[in-house]
Amino acid sequence: MQEKLQSLPRNSASTPLHRCCFLTGRPRANYRDFGLSRHILREMVYACLLPSATRSSW
């Protein structure tokens, strides 16, 4: 069984190893709903490119 598993290619898994940002490829701080990292999401909200997101005001 172990020999069969080792003979498979490294990237043969059907699920991705990490969720990455769609634009930058950043592996951390991603929002699943948008597929973007927090940096890009914030820039897009400030530029009014995401109609469903709103800025918070204190």
Secondary structure, 3 states (H helix, E strand, C coil): CHHHHHHCCCCCCCCCCCCCCCCCCCCCCEECCCCEEHHHHHHHHHCCCCCCCCCCCC
